[in-house]
Amino acid sequence: MASADSMCSLHAGTQGAKARSAVQTQLMSGEPPQIRVLREAVEDTVPASVASVAMFAALSKWGSRVPSTFLEVVDLVRGPLAEELAARLGVERARELVRALEQRLSLAEQPTGTVSRAPKAQFEDVPTTSMPKTTGPVRLRVVTGSPSLPTLIVSSVGPGRVELSDAPDLLLLDAVDPPEAWGADLERVAHEAGTVALFGAELASGAAIAKRLASANVGFVGFESEHGIAPLLDLIRSRAG
């Protein structure tokens, strides 16, 4: 007879697979075109690293799902995104960007019009890692207690750069909001992943999973939660082909 621990681990693995499947189904159904237009517009006007983290933070504040209509995206721009841009670029610059983003979204809503990409601002991204790039989107698996985290990552970075997969190039372990159980196959998945990232490495939950990985001779990149999600998003962007 299976032990209680093994049954719990099996249940957690099944629940995790169902959650990943639900998120993947949502993403495969098509990214809202307004979100794609917004993300591209933000990336055209601010450094890529700022664009991704601002989009992630704004989407996190907006609600439990990704906005999917013109009015919802305008609400996102005028509220959470404006706040995030102001915090990073200053109030006046944020106001300018919000006006430009609203104009871009309005043009995209015109049924017979086309939206030309605005010239990119003269910024250069500073590379954050020398890890090898993949060809095409980074295959990502997120082990977390937050069902919205994978969706937020894909929406802020872009489905052309990252896709969810059970055979990941990058395995992200979330110790800030950890799952009820990490799963019995964690070591195997970690060994097979190209890179393992541990978010919240400084926390007690992070130390516990780090010890488990070390016991299995699995190397990983640790990220402290106090630095926020930006370094992780930079890592994903740097790996995308």
N, C-alpha and C positions, 0 to 999 in steps of 0.2 A: 504494500500500500504506500502511496506517495506521502511524503511528510507534509506537514502544514506549511513549512517554509517553501518547499518546492511548488506546492499548489499556489501559494501566494505569488511566487515569482512568475509562474505560468500565467496566472490571471493578469498580473501587471503587464506582462509581455503582450498578451492578447489585447488588453485595453489600449496599450500604446500603439499597437498595429492598427486598431480601429481608428484611433485619433489621427494617426498619420494618414490613413486612407481617406478620412473625411476631409482633412485639410487639402490633400492632393486632389480630391474630386472637385473641391471648391475652386482650386487654382486652375485645373484643367478645363473647367467650364468657361474659362476666358476671363482675363483680367479686365476690369471695367476700363473702357477706353479713356474715360476722363482721368483716371489715375495714371495711365501711361502718358497722356499728354502733360499732366502736371509734373510727373517725375522728370520727363525729358526737359521741360521748361526750366525746372529748378536746376537740373544738371548743366543746362546751357548758360546759367547766369552766376553760379557760385561754384567753388571748388567741389569736386566729386565727393570728397570725404565729408564736407559740410552738408551737401545735398542728402546723402544717404541717412546720416544720423538725424538731421532735421525732419526728414520724412518719417523715419521710424518713431521719433518722439511724438510728432504731431498725430500720427495714426494711433499711437498708444493712448493718447489723451482723448481722441475723438469719440471712441466707442468700442464696442465688442466686435465690430466687423469693419470691413473696408468700405468706405463710402462708394456708392455705385451710380449716383445720379449727378447731374450738373449742379443742382442746388446743394446737395450734400457736400460735393467737392468744394464749392465756393465757401460753404460754412467752414470746412476744414482749413481753407486758405486764410480766411479772415480771422479765424480763431486760433487754434493750436499752432498752425504753421507760422502765422505771423509772430506769435510769441516766441517760437523757437528761433526764427530768423533774427528777431530783435535781440535775443540773448546772445547770439553769436556774431552778428554783423552790425548791431546798433539799430536804434529805432528808425532813424531817417532812411537808412539803406533798406530796412525791412519794408517800410511803407512804399518805397519805389518798387521793390520786388513784388509786393502784393498787387499793386496796380498792374504791373506787367503780366503777372500770372493770371489775373482775372481777364485781361484782354486776350491772352493766349487761349484760355478756356472758352471765352465767348466766340472767338474765331473758329475754334474746333467744333462748336455746336452748330455752325452754319451748314446746312445740308449740302449746298453746292460749292462750298468753299474748300480750300486746302490751306493747311497751316504750314508755313515754311519755318524751318528750324532757325532760331535766332543765332547770330554769331556767338561762339563761346567766349566767355570772358577770359582775359589773359591771366590765367592761373595755371600753376603747375602742381600736380599732385606729388607729394613726397612719398616715395615707396616706403612701406612699413615692414616689408618682409622680403626675403630672397627665396622663398619657397617656390617650387616650380609651378607653372601655370598648367591648367588643364586645357583641352580643346573643347570649346563650347562651354555651356553652363557648368558651374560647379555642382556636383551632386552632393547634397547636404542631407544629413539626418540629424534631427534635434531630439535629444532625450530631455524632457522637461515636464514639469507639472502644469505648465501654462499652455492650454490648447491654442492660444492666439499667437504665441511667439513665432512659430514657423511662417504663418501668414504675414505677419508684420515684417519679417526679414525679407521674404520674397517680394512683397509690395514696395519696400523701401529701396531695395537694391535693383530689382527688376527680374522678371522671369527669364529674360534672355541671358542673365548672368548666373542665376542659381535655380536649381530645381530640387525638389525633395526626392529622396531615394533611400531604399533599404540597403543599397550597396554604395555607400558614400565615399566621395573623395575626402570630405571633411565631416567628421563626427563632432557635434557640439553637445557637450554635457553641461546642463544648466544646474549649478549648485545653489543659485539664488532662489529659484523656485523649483526645487527638485521633485521628481516623481515619487510616488509612494514607495516604489521599489525600482531599482535600476535594471533588473532583469538578469536572468542567469546567463544570457548569451553576451553580456556586455564585453567581456574580455575578447571573445572571438570577433565581434564586430569591430572593436577597437584595433585589434591586430590587423584586420583586413582593410581598415580605412587608411587613406593616404596620410591624413593628419587628424589628430585628436585635439580639440580645444576644450578647456575647462573654464567655464565662466563662474566666477565667485570662488577662485582658488584660495582666497584668504579666509573663507568662512569655515566653520566646523564641518558642515556638510561637504565642502570642497576638499578639506583635508582628508576626510574619510574616503572619498572616492579616489583621491590622489594616491592614498595608501594602497587601495585595491588595485589600481592601475600599475603601481610600482611593483607590487607582488607578482603581477603577471608579466613583468618586463615590457610594459607598454609606455612609450614616451608620449608626452603631451605638451601642449603650449598652455600655460596658465594665464588667465586674465583676472585681475582684481575688479570686483564689482564697482568700487568707488570711481573707477575711470569711465563707467557707463558702457554703452553698447558700441560706441564709435570704433574702438580698436578691432572688435569682432567684424564689424561691417567692412572695415578697411581690409582685413584679412580675406574676406570673401571676394571683395572686388579685385584684390591683387592676384587671386588664384584663377579668376575667370579668364577664359581665352577670348 
